[in-house]
Amino acid sequence: MSNNFVGTAEQDKAFDEVLKELESVPGPLMKALQKAQEIYGYLPIEVQTRIADKFDVPLEEIYGIATFYSQFNLNPKGKYTIGICLGTACYVKGSGDVLNKFKEKLGIDAGQTTPDRKFTLDATRCIGCCGLAPVLTVNEEVYGKVTVDDVDKILAKYND
Amino acid sequence: MKTLQELQEIRERMKTCLCNREIGGVFAEADVRAHILVCGGTGCTSGNSKKIAEEIKAALIETGLDKEVKLIMTGCFGLCAKGPIVVVYPDGSFYQHVKPEDAREIVFEHIKGGKPVERLLHSEKDADGAHKAINETSFYKSQKRVVLRNCGLIDPENIDEYLARDGYKAYEKVLTAMSQLEVIDEIKRSGLRGRGGGGFPTGTKWEFAHNSVSDTKYVVCNADEGDPGAFMDRSVLEGDPHSVIEAMMIAGYAIGAEKGYIYVRAEYPIAVHRLEVAIGQAREYGILGDNAMGLGKKFDIELRLGAGAFVCGEETALLQSTEGKRGEPRQRPPFPAVKGLFGQPTLINNVETYGNITQIILNGAEWFASMGTEKSKGTKVFALGGKINNTGLVEIPMGTTLRTIIEEIGGGVPHGKKFKAAQTGGPSGGCIPASLIDTKIDYDNLIAIGSMMGSGGLIVMDEDNCMVDIAKFFLEFTVDESCGKCTPCRIGNKRLYEMLDKVTKGTAEMEDLDKMEELCYYIKENSLCGLGQTAPNPVLSTLRYFRDEYVAHVRDKKCPAGVCKALVSYKIVEEKCIGCGLCKRNCPVNAISGEIKQKHTIDPAKCIKCGACIARCPKGAIEK
């Protein structure tokens, strides 16, 4: 968990506007968290506190929502997020082996970020392009029909 | 704001344009010579179809044909395995695996030169040796597209094209010619059942919501499609978003609601975008708003995005999440029709269910009920995946056999392998063994054989898949996604998973199998919501049809499919080994020894069972 998180002036301004817009929306808490993550990249406790204060709900309720859903991040992510699909179609075609290869190469487990904050490794649910199975994504880029042998090549592309 | 008259004028005008996308149809636009359709579904977009469209556009401008040729980005065509897909009308040329660098060739050779690009055409040919047009291929021939009628045909971001397909005519019909009860009666008589998995009669659900008395009611669309391997709803939203909006408006009229929510998973960015565009266009035309289509009723729709929780597909959890809370299910009754979103009566249906509504209203309940079986009417969309040649989206009349889906439409199992089982219903469903391949697919037949319709994922497995491993895979998913509210699901499934893990590691006893079965029934009977109540189904159905595989793991300490690593040992068959040394060089842990041109051997103590040697051996001499 981050200590003394401070957002930039633009981030705070953008988020103020979001909170204002949500004043008239029924059931605004998830929308607030989604927008906050868009703006700040993740959900430091300071940002959660602001949402709690704004809508006058206990912080634990906000924290409860933030930890319930897998897409909310309480910690910052790496520059590149590698998402390996473990949906059924990909799994039966060997995506588990691909994930293991990435774990071995990066020295981290699924859900973790490398110490240099370059790569985050995620095991994802079906991303819906089963025709390309096994599939993985690096940020927005999609790689299809991936084999264990492709792992080095893919990592090399992000060697900047 | 458009008047009914103006909407009708758009329909007439656009119909002339759309009839150009009928094979053999007369090209009705005098100054247009072709329509090029590029698939903009998620699968093809991942294959870079946006870039293909850009390149085609550039080539059209270069040849000066950009005024005479229409370029349209559509929703999913369905045959994802062959994507990215490009279709050219009026001849219906069906291009597959198109790359951006092929774009120029299509424009120069086909559009300008009049000769289709042979090497990119779908390989199926007719008796005369000509390549088949898209609708003649075996993948499409046996399908009946009701829900998918507009997918891969219209531009989902252009409301005028939807209007041309009789869009918003069904809403006009119910507002001008039908009472609320007549609408509900029409849906009831059609026999439509919920397509989200449960199969509850849709008309009855509407009636319940209608009968609840309240000033405020809501219509909700469940677009939180979370089953691994399922992408039916996503494709409908991406390919034909207006059909869902119109159906929700009709539902709003029938039950007396003025506001609708679409809860869509955030993992579907293209679907979210197209919904936003569609809602915006519908508002601009005055179709959504305070006086919808000028017919005197108010209706508007708001999108709510999920944030990655499978349990939110369960209706009470979905309503909690729509309210911005933790998506935990609650006890029913009260049912949402009585007490739902923000405590008000709420009608909640799935995307595909809504996808049928306008067609039932326009064509009548009898037309719809003429398709399907006695108790399952209409069609069902399936997402075909796994070990099948034609991975993709198919829509078939209820009652079609599994054999037709797999062998005819799906093109069979790749690499000449043997079909072993099909899994329907995702983590809530079960496996159908090869011996039941002639089962007619409908709600009741699937339940009778221990599976369920589910939302429509259909995963094909071959002889290389271990059924214990598959059951374990699904259970791991459910354990991960259990919200933790009720004990049978939270702890029961975890214990069940641990027992399965023991089976795959060869440390289970025979009596564990009986214990597992007992635990399965306990979880089913005592869990709070659909997630827990169905979670043991993959285990129960594999125990029922593939018990011998479980027994092999437990008693013989063997995994017949060679999947469970702890139970597999690799060995080189001496007679087949030619001593080429490829396996030795590729073994990551130096577990293989032997001189060139001599027989090689594997040291089981060192072997990590990675399979690298099997993949490299030119003689297939390595067995497990």
Interface residues (C-beta under 8 A of the other chain):
Chain A: P26 G27 P28 L29 M30 K31 A32 L33 Q34 G64 I65 F68 Y69 S70 Q71 F72 L86 G87 T88 A89 Y91 V92 K93 D97 R125 C126 I127 G128 C129 C130 G131 L132 A133 V135 V142 G144
Chain B: T42 G43 S46 G47 C80 A81 K82 G83 G226 D227 P228 G229 A230 F231 R234 A266 E267 Y268 R304 L305 G306 A307 G308 A309 F310 S321 T322 E323 G324 K325 R326 G327 E328 F342 A383 G385 G386 K387 T391 G392 Q423 G426 G457 I459 M461 N465 I470 F473 F474 C483 C610 G611
